[in-house]
Amino acid sequence: MSAKQKRPWVKRLLTGGFLALVVGLMYLLYRNLSSFDYESILETVKGYSALSLLLAVAFTAVSYLLMGGYDWLGQIYVGKRQNWKRTLLVAFYSYVLSLNVGLSIVSSSAVRYKMYQSWGYNGKEIAKLIVFASVSFWLGLAVLAGAALCATNASFDGAYPIPDALVKPVGGLMVLAGLVYVLACRFSKGRLRIRGREVSLPNWKSGIGQIGITVADTIAAATALYFLIPDDNLSYFAFTSIFCIAFFAGLVSSTPGGIGVFETIFLLFLPTTADNNELLAALLVYRAIYFLLPLVFACFLFSALEGKAIVGKVGPQMSKAQGWLSVIAPRVLSALIFVGGIVLLLAGSLPSNSAHTEWLEELMPLMIVELSHFGVSLLGLALLFLAYGIKRKIDSSYYLTLAALAVGAPLSLLRGDGLGMFLLLGLVAAILAPCRRYFYRRSSLLDLEMSSGSVLAVMLAVASSIYLGFFVYHHGAYEDQSWWQFEFDGEKPRFLRTSFGVALAGLLFAAYKLVHTSRPNSGQSFEECREAVKRVLTRSHVASSNLALMGDKRFLFNEDETAFIMFRISGKTWVSMGDPVGEPGAFKELISAFRELAAEFGGQPVFYQASKDHLFNYVDVGLRPVKVGEIARVRLEDFTLVGSKRQSMRSRLKRVAKKGVTFEVLSQADSLLEMRTLRAISDEWLAAKKAKEKGFSLGYFDESYLANFRIAVARLDGKIVAFTNIWETESRKELSIDLMRYSSEAPPSVMEYLFVELIMWAKEEGFTFFDLRVAPLSGISVGNAVPFAHKLLDLVFNHGENFYGFRGIRSYKDRFNPEWEPIYVASPGNWRLPFVTADVTRVVSSRPKQVAAPAGDAGLN
């Protein structure tokens, strides 16, 4: 079994290990439940001085400012600097997401990719910068934790003591790891080979800077919490070491913000004279300041930018920012909505303010208060699910979230939460409202695709709210009659009823997802949508879109049927032929829908021969583009046969013409009359080449297919000896050819004659470009630091010449002085490229009209 095949098992093992760690830590926390008291925690929170809170906020600000150092050093490493404003902006948004959403590498990498791409960085540079920033953070965190362990003389005699004999040796090993890294940077001359792969290292000064910036950032973050812990005798070094360990565990747990894991490690292992109530209060206030406050500020920031865009006050820099804002906004808003849902659930498990309860008792019927309490908690649950719709940019989730916030705000007053909750929900709604344009995907929320991790996050949020309620009310007994007591001060019965309702609603939604696993629409065959395909083709400016008329593909349309994706299925790969076709404004929604459709059948989407114009949309749905060749396009207004450079071409054409060869373009009606002759030429050509018809990305000889086009022919003494069918666009922006076949009677160079005459004809007809089609695997630069996929493709290009003539294709097309444009395969990831290539090869090599549709639950043949 290969290493690639083993990876899924390793991933499952690691996931299971982290989950077991989280469950184990929560169990240890549960065993210490009796030492907590809700009223004491509340009093501690209320007792914080303004100075303590301001110091915590100040050091939080310092920490987030220092985070810009990761990107600053990374920009030096890749050799492309940005101004300090951009550097701080990308770092701020990246770390706000990674600290609040979980899966820090995934969430922050997507933000960095889009922002740096909009600033002119290529994929290689962005990847190097992301890896550099990640290594900086984790390495620096380990060094600081180790140094703190070595420096402290305190005993770790918390609830679960750490043996003194382990403290300094473990700390020494952590510091040693940083020292080894710096020495490797110093003496490896910038290159280090690990398991056969060459890794590029920064210079030793940058290596020290990596560690130094993380140490400074983490010290600032730790100090913000240190000022909140009411223990004057607490060892700062002991505290810092536990902080680093807790921070590390929280991030690798992949739970949003490391919630639960971070707090549990502190409560169980920190050596402090402060009681658990005071410590937990400090951790809760710290989470609000260090995690949630920057998240709200980030939402305010891009909401303000969006507000400027709405009223038209947008400068050139803002216009460039619209691309990366479309990536950041849904993710940050999703995190904010999810946090809002958690807040509503937790508030439903806590006692209401007594003053507000008295006010409600005088003005409102009891039933209104009961229904409001129940309704707001259900809205909290709804926000947890809607947050994933917001992340997926689903339009209905935007409207439903605004409606939930608009309803929840007044209901929170009727529940007795006070003005604070009302303002909080109103604030979230105000942040979300200007961002309508980011939510363009039309999809049913009932069919919302949620990963197991997402479902687990919702379950943990619901379980935490119920857990909190039992903690708050654990001093009293839970008699059967408690459920049915309806009183203004009946907090415990109200909590029990609400918790049961929320849990039941969550289970019903899960049951619905299990029962309603209806087979999704897997697209339409050509016969089912022939007329719709032809209508959309009239909107296309790309000649190769005519591949849709072959009849060997399935089609996925947008709702208005102004655009489609043509695709086929091989194994677990759903292969789209090129970019979407039709109205460009519908492409983004359609690409997302195609990805979701493939996922519903257990497959993965791939866009074969994708253009550079839509790479942003592919990256937006999690695909990674790999360059696989270039397309040659001749600008017809510049093409001429005049001049010394065309002398040899003119000579060959004259020799062909002297032999009696003439050029003609047949109408579709005249082509049908000559179809028997064309068939004979095609069969002879296939026999001579010992070839079989292909499909998908190449046309094949079929009367019903060729009847859609005009045919260019070369006649010898009036008899057709060569032909090609012409792909045209209605806009006359582009023209191309498909089949090129000739008989044994054709003189040498007849195909070049036909080719050039067609180019000159297209120029006279007013077309802008002539598409010479693809030169596969060309134009791919290879060096030590480029992705393995590019090295593999370059190897094929250089050593596959004898079999495929790749270099010959490129050099022949260069005769026409074309404009070369890159084409890509956009797939889920570089490591899957060999498997994707195998599946695409099967699709391209399959027999014509052999259309695969999903079958069974897997839907894959």
N, C-alpha and C positions, 0 to 999 in steps of 0.2 A: 504494500500500500504506500502510495506516494505521500510526501509531506503535505501536499495540497489536500489530499483526501482526508488526512488526519485532522486538519484544522477545525472542521465543524465539531468534532468530538472534544478537542481542546477547548473550544469556545464554550460548549455546553458545560464542561467540567468547571471552567472558571466562573461561569454564570451561576452554577449551582453552589460553588464554594462561597461566592460573595453573598448569595441569598442566605445560605446557612449562617454566615457570619452576622448578617443583619438580624436574622431571627434569633440567633444566640444572644446577641447584645440586647435585643428587646426583651428577651426572657429574663436576663440578668436585671434589667431595669424593673421588670414587673415584680421580681422577688423583693425589690427594695421599695415597693409602692407604699408600704405602711409608713415610711419615714417622711412622706410628703404631705403637705397641708395646703389646700387651695387658698384659704384666707391669708396664710402667712406669705405665700408667693405673691398674692395680689398686693399686700401691704408693702412688701419689699420693692415691688415695681413702682408703686406710688411714692415711695420714699427716696427715690434717686434725686440727687441735687442737680440743678441746672448745669453746674460746672462739670460734674461727671459725664453727663450726657453730651455736653459740648466737646469735651476732650475725646470722647468716643467717636463723635461725628468727625472731628478734626483729623484724628489718626486714620479713620476710614477714608477720608478724602486723600490723605497722603498716600495711603496704600494704593488706591486706584490711579493716582497720578504716576506712581512708580511703576505700575504695570505697563505704562508706555515704554519703559526701558526694554522690555522683551522685544518689542517690535523695532525699536530704534537700533538695538544691536543686531537684530535679524536683518534689517535693511542694509547695515554695513556689511554683514556676512555675504549677502547676495549681490552687493555692489550697486544698489539702486536706492538712493535716499529719498524720503519725503519730508515735507515741512512738519514742524512739531504739532500743528493742529490736526493734520491728518493722522499722524502717528498716535496721538492721544485718543482720537476718535475711534480708530479701528481697535485699539487695545481695550478701550472702555466697553464698547459694544460686545466684543468677543468674550470678555471675562464676566460681564453682567449675565450673558447667556449661559456660559459654562458653569458659573457658580449657582445659578438658580434653576436651570433646567436639568442638570445632570448630563451624563455622557459627554463630558467636557471636551474631549478631543473632537467628537463629531460636530457638536453645536458650534464651537468656536471656529473650527476649520471652515465650515460653510460660510460664515460671516467674513472671515479673512479672505477666502477665495474670491468672493464677489467684489469686495471693496478693492482689493489689490488688482484684480482683473480690470476694474473700471479705471484704474490709475496706470494701466499700461504694462503690468507685470504679466509674464507668460506663465504657463502651468508649472514649468520646472522651477522657476524662481519662487512661486507661491508655495510649492511643496517644500522646498528647502527652508523657507522662512517659517512655515508652520512647524516643521520638525525641530528647528532651532529653538523656537519659543517653548515648545513642549519639553525638550531636554533641559532647557534653562530652568523651568519651573520645578520639575520633579527632582533634578539634581540639587538645586539650591535648597529645596525643602529638606532633603535628606541631610545635607551638610549642616544646616542650621539646627535640626533636631539632634544630630550627633554631637555638635559642639555644645549645645545646651546640656545634654546628658553628661558630657565630660566635665563641664564647668560646675555643675551643681553638687553640693554636698548634702542636699536634703534627701530624706528617705521617702520613697513612693509608697506611703502607708495609707492609701485610700481604702475604699470599700473592698477592693481586690488588689492587695499589695504586689509590687514588682520587686523581686529579689535584688538586693543591693549589688550582689556579685555580677549581675547581668548588665547593670546600667552603663558603666564606663566601657566595657568591651564592645557592647553594641554601638554605643556612641562613637567609639574609635573607628569601627568598621565603616560607619556612615561618612565620617570625615575623610577616611582613606579613599572612599569611592570618588569623592570630589578631587582629591589630590591626584589620583590615577588619571582622571579625565584631563586635568590641566597639563600633566606631564605628557599625556598622549598628544595633546594639541601642540605642545612645545617640540617634541622630538619626532613626530610622525610625518613631518613635512606636508601637513594638510591632507594626507591620505591614510586611511586605515582599512585594512581588509578583514572582514568578519564573516566567517563561514562562506568564503568564496565571493563575497560582495564587497565592493569598494565603497567606503563611506568618506565623504568629504568633511573635514574638521576645520573649525575656525583657528585663528592663531591663538597663542597662549594668553595674550592680553584679553581677547574677547572671551576666552574660556573663563578667566577670572571674573570678567564682567558679568557673564551669565550667572555665576554663583552669587556674586555680590549683589546684583539687582534683586534676585529672589530673596536673599537674606534680608535686605532692607525692606522689601515689600512685605514679607511675612512678619518681620518685627513690628512694623506699623500696624498690620492687621491684628497681631496678638496683643499689642499694647492697648488697642481700642477695647478689647475685652478685659484686659488686666485692670483698667480703671473702673470697671463695673463690678468686680468681685470684692465684696466687703471683708477683706482679710489683710490686715496690715503686715502680717508676718509671712505671707505667702512668698516662697522663693521664686524670683522672676525666671531663673534658669530652669527650674523644675516645671514651672508653668509653661514656659515656651516649648519645652520638649514635648509635653503632653499635647499642647496646642497643635504642633506640627503633625504628630501622630493622628490626632483626631481629624485634622483637616485632610490629611492624606486618605484616611479611611472613609471619610464622608464623600470625597470625590470619586474614589474607585468603586464605591458602592453603587454609583450611577443613580441613586435616588435623587429627586429634585433638591438641590442645595445640600445634599448629604443629610437631610433632615432626619432626626432620630439617631443616626449613627454618630454624628459629631457630638451631640449632647450626651449620649450614653457613655462614651469613652471618658468625657470630662467628669461625669457624675461618679463613675466607678473607679477611676484611677488617679484623679488629681489629689495630691496631699494638701489639704487645706483645713483650717479650723472653722471656716464658714459651714453652716449646716446646708443640707441638700436643698432646702427651700430657697435660701439665699442664692445658692449657686445656680439652680434652675432658673430663677428670676433673672439673673445676670445673663444667662445663655439666651433666654427668650428676648430680652431687650437687645442683645447683641445681634441676634438674627434679624430683628426688625431694622437695626441701623446699618449693619454691614451687608446684608443680602437684599432686603426688600426696598430700602430707601434708594439705593442706586438703580434698582429695577424701575421704580416709579419715575425717577429722574430721567432715565433713558427713554421711557415712554413719552414723557413730557417733551423731550428734546425732538424726537422725530415727529410727534404730533404737531409741534410748533412749526417744523419745517413743512409738514403737509398742509398746515393752515396757510402758510405763505404761498404754497403752490396753488391752492384753491382760489385765493384772491388775486393770483397772477403776479405776485411779487417774487419772481424766481430769477436768480442770476445764472450765469453760465456754470458756476460751480455747482449750484443746486440742480441744474439740469443733468449734470453728469452723475449726481448722487442718486437720481431716481432709480437707477438700476440696482444698486446695492441696498437701497432702502426697501425695495420690494422683497428682498430676502430677509432683512433684519426685522422689519415691521411685524410680519405674521408670527415670527418666532418669539419676539419680545412680548407682543400682545398676548400670545398663547400662554406664556409663562405668567403674565399678569392676571389673566382670566382664571387660570388654574389656581393661583394663589388666592384670588377673590373667592373662588368656590370653597377652598379649604377654610378661609376665614368665616364664611357663612355657616359651614358645617360645625366648626369649632364653637362659634358663638351660640349655636343651637344647643350645645351641650353644657353651656355655662349658665349660672343663675342670672336673671335680669337685674338691672339696677333697681334697688328698692324705691328710690324716688320716682323713677319712671313708672314703676308698677302702680304706685299710689295714684299718679296722674291718670294712667289708663283706667284704673278702677273707677274713677270719678266720671270719665267721659265716654268710655267704650263698653259695649256688651262683652261678656266673657267669651262668647263664641267667636267674636272677631279676633280677640287676642289669641285664642287657641288656633284658629285657622291661619292667622298670620305667622305664628311660630312654626307650624307645620309646613306652610307654603314656602317660607324663606329657606328652610333647610332643604326642601326639595329643589328649590332654585339653585342652591349651592351645589347639589349633586349634578344638576343639569349643566352648570358652568364647567364642572370637571370634564364632562363629555364634550361640551361645546368648545373647550380649549383646543381639543385635537382637530375639530373642524376649522377653527381659526388658523391653526398651524398649517392645515392642508389648503388654506385659502378658499374655502367653500363659501359661496355667497350667502346661502341661507343661514350659515352659522353666524355671519356678521349681524344679520337682522335679528335672529333669535337671541343672540347675546345682548344686543342693545335692548330688546324687549324685556329680557330677564332682569337686566340691571334697572330698567325704568320701573318695572313692577316691584322688584326687590327693595328699592330704596324706600318708598313709602311704607311697605309692609314691615321693614325693619323698625320703623318708628312705632307701628302698631304692636310689634312684638315686645317692645320695651328696650331696644338696643340703644336708644338715645341718638343724639344728633351726629355723633362721630361716625357710626355705621352708614347713616344716610349720606353724609358728605363723602365718605370713602367710595360708596357705590356710584354716586354721582360723578366723582372724579374719574373713576375708571371709564364710565360711559363717555365723559367729555374727551378723554384721550382716544377712545376707540372711534368715535363718531367721524372725525375728518379723514379716516383711513379707508373709506369705502372702496377706492379703486384697487386696493391690493387683493380684494376678495372677488375673484372673477370666475371661479370654477363652479360649474353647475353640477350638483350631485346631491343625492338624498342622504341626510344624516343617519337615517336608519340603516343605510348600507355603508356607513363609515368604516373604513379599514383601520383597525387598531391592533398594534403589535401586542404580544404577551406582556412586554415591559410596560406598555401604556395601561393595559388592564390592571396590572399589578399595582401601578402607581395610584390608580383610582381606588382600588381595594384598600391600599394602605391608608389613603386619605380618609375613607369612610371608617375604617377600623380605628384610626387614630381619634376621630371625633367621638366614637362610641367609647373607646378606652378612656378618653378625657372625662366623659360624663360619669363613668363608673368611678374614676379616681376622685372627682369632685364630690360625689354623693356616696362614697364608700363607707361613711360612718353610719349610715342608716340602713335598716333592713328593707328588703324589697318584697313587701307583702303582695298577694294577688290583687287586693283591692287598690293598690297604688296606681295600677294602670287606668282605672276608671274614675279617679278623683279629678274633678274639674273645678279648680279654684284659681284665683288670681295669684296666690303665692304657692301654687302647687308645682314647683319647679321640677321635682323629681318625676312625678307622673308624666309631666309634659315632655321631659327628656326621654323617658321610656317609650312613649308613643311615637315621638319624632324619630328616634333611632330605629324603631321597628319599621316605620314607614320608609325611611331612607334605605335601609338594608333591603326591604322587600322590593322597592323600586329598582334598585341596582340589580337584584337577582332576576327580576322580570325582564329587564333590558338584556341581561346576559342570556336568559332563556330564549328571548326573541331572536337574538343573533344566532343561537344554535338551531332553532326550529326553522326559521325563515332563511335557510341557505339555498334560496332559489338559484337556479342556474343563470348566471349573468349572460347578457347578449354578447356573443363572441364575434360580432361583426357580421357583415353581409357578404354573400358571394357576388360575383360580377353580374350574374344573371338576375339577381334580386334587385340590383340597383344600377342597372346599365344607364338609364336615362339620367339619373342623379349624378353619376360619374361624369358623363359628357357635359352636363351643365357646369359642374365645378371646373372642368378642364378649360372652359372658356375664360375663367378668371386667372389661370396660371400663366406665369411669365417664364416658366422653365420647360424647355422642349422635352426633356426626359420624363416629364409627367405623363406622356402618352403611353408609358409602360402600363398604365392602369387599364388600357384597352386590351391587354393580352388575355385576360380571362383566367389567369392562374393565381390570383390573389384574393384576399378578403379585404373588406373596407370598413373602417370606422369613421362615421361622419360626426360633425358637431351638430348641435340641436337644430340649427337653421339650415343645415345642409349647404353651407357655403365653403366647406373645406372637408378634406378627408385624409386619412392615413391608409395607405395600401400596405398589406403585410402578409407574411406567411409564417407558419409555425414549424419549428424543427426541434425535437427534444423538449427542453424547457426554455427555449429561446423564441421569443416573438420578434421576428425580424421585419422592421419597416424598410421599404425600399425608398431611401432618400428622406428628405424633409416632408412634412405635411404639404398637401397640394390645395391651392385655392386662395381664399381670402387670408392674407397674412395676420390680420387682427385676431383670427380664431386659432392660430397655431399654438399659443401658449396653453390655452384650455384643452386643446385636443391632445397635445403631448402628455399632459397630466392625466387625461382620461385613458389614454393608451397604457400608460404605466399602471394605473389602477386596474384596468381590465386584465392585463397580464398577471398582476398579483392575485386577483380573485381566482384565477385558474392555476395558481402555483407557479407561474412562469416569470420570466424576467424580460424586460423590453430591450431591444437593440435597434439603433438606427444606423443602417448600412448606407454608406456614401452620403453622410450628412454634410451639409455645407457650413461654412464659417458663420453665416448670417444668423443662425439660430442656436449656436453653442450655449448661449446664456440660458435659453429655455431648457436645454438638456441637462445642464448642470443643476438647474433649479429643481429638477425632479430626482436628483441623486445620481445621474449618469456621468461617466467620465469619458471625455472624447480622446481618442487616440488617432493621430494622423496616419492614413493608410495610402495616400497617393495625392495626385493633383489632377484637376480638370483643366483642359486647354480650351480657351475661348478666344476666337479671332474677332477682333473689332473690325467689322466689315468696311466702315468708311475709311479705314487706314490700309486696307489690303489692296495691293496692286501687283500686276505682273511686270510692271515697268521697272527698269533698273538692272544694274549688273548682278545684284544678289539673286535675281530671279532668272538669270540667263539659262542655267542648266534646266530649270523647270520648264521654261518656254520651249527649249529644244526638244524635250521629251514629249511635250504636248503636241508640237508640230509634227513629230514623227508619227504619233498615233493618228492625227487628223489626216495626214497624207495617205494613210492606208485605207481611207474611206470611212473612218469612224465619225459618227455624228452624235450630238447630245440632244436629249428631248425630255421634257417633264410631262408625264401623262396625268391627266385628270383622274379623279377617282372612278368615273364611269369608264374611261378608256383603259384604266388598269384592270378592271374586271374582264374586259375583252381579251386582254393579254395574259390572264392568270395561268392558263395552261402552259404557255411558253415559259413564264417565270418559274413555275413549278419544276419544269424539266431542267432549267438552269440550276435551280437550288439543289435538286436531287443529285445532279452530276457533280456539283461543287462539294457537297457533303461526302459523296463516295470518294472523290479524289483526295480529300483531306482526311478520310477515314474518321470522320467526326459525326457526332450526334447532336440533335437540336438541344439547346439549353433553354432556360427560362429565367424568370424573376427579373434579373438586371439586364438581360439581353432579349431582344425579340426573336421569334422563330417564324418559320414559314407556315402560315395558316391563312387560308383565303378570307375567313371572316375577320381576322385581325388586320391583314393588309388592305382590306376594303375600306378602312378608315382613313387612308392616306393617299396623297399623290405619290407617284413613283418616278424617280429619275432613271433613265435608261441610256445606255450607249448602244447604238446600232452600227453594225458593220454591213455595208451594202444593203441597208434597210432592215436587216435582221437583228433582233435584240440579242446581244452577247454578254451584257452585264447590267445590273440594276441595283438600286438601293431605295428603300422607302424613306420618305421625308417626314420628320417630326416638325411640326410647326406650332407656334403659339398664336392665338388670335390677336394678341396685342402687337405681334411682329417684333417683339423684343429679341426673340431667339429662335434659331432653326438648328436642327441637327439631323443626323442620319442614324439608321438602325442596322438592318441587314445590308451587307455588301457582298454580292455574289456574282460570279462570272463563269462563263462556259469555256471549254477547251479551245473554242474557235477565236476567243478574244485575243487580240495582240498584246504583247508586253506593255506594261504601264497603263493599261486601259483603266484600272481602278483609280490611279492618280489623275488621269484625264477626267474621269467622271466626277471625281472629288473636287477638282479645281473648277470645272465648269459649273458645278452646283454652287460653289462658293460665290462665283461671279454672278450667277443667276439670283442668288439670295440677296446680294448687294443691290442689284437692279430692282428687286421686289421691295426694297425698303426695310429689310431686317437689320437689326442692330448688331447682333452677335451670331457667330456660327460656332456651335459647341462641337469640339472635336472628341468629346467624351473623355474617359479616364485614362491616365497613365498610372497604373497601380504601383504602389510601394515606392514612388519616386518623391524626391524633395524632402526626405526624412534625414535630418542631421543627427549624427551619432557621436557621442563622446562618453567619457567615463561616468558622467553624472546623469545621463538621460535615462528615462524609464527602460526597464528590461524589455517592454513591449516594442519600443522603437528599435532596440538592438536586434530583436528577433526579426522584425520586418526588414531591417537593413540587410541582415544575413540572407534572407530570402531573395531580396532584390539583387544582391551582388552575386549570389551563387545559383540562382534559379534561371539565369539567362538562357542556358542551353535548353531548358524545358519550356519557358514561357515567353522569352523575348522581351522582357520588361524594358531593357535598355533600348532595344530597337523601336519600341512603341514611342518612348520618350523622344528619341532623336528624330524620328520621322515627323512627329507633330511639331517639333521645333522649327522645321522648314517653313512653317506658316507664320512664324513670329507671334505666337499666341500669348495671351495673358494667362498665367498659371494661377489657379486658385486651389487652396488645399481642400481635401475632403477627409472625412473622419468616420470612424466607427464609434458611436456613443453607446457605451455599455456600462453595466453596474460597477465595473472595476477592472484595473489592469491585470490583476492576477487571474481573472477569468478569461482573458483574451484568447488563450489557446482553445478553450472549450467553445467560446463564442465563434471563433474562426471555423471550428469544425462544424458547428450547427449552420452557420451562414454558407459554408461550402456545400453542405447537403441541400440547402434551399436552392442555391444557384445551379447546382448540378442536377436537380430533380427534373423529371420529365415534364414537358409542357402540360398545363391544365391539371396538374396533380396537386389539387388544393387541399391542404390539411386544415381541419377544424378541430377545436378542442373536444375531447371526448372524456366522459366520466368526471370524477371529482378533480383529478389532476389536470384533465383537459389537455393532455400532452401526448402526442403520438411518438 
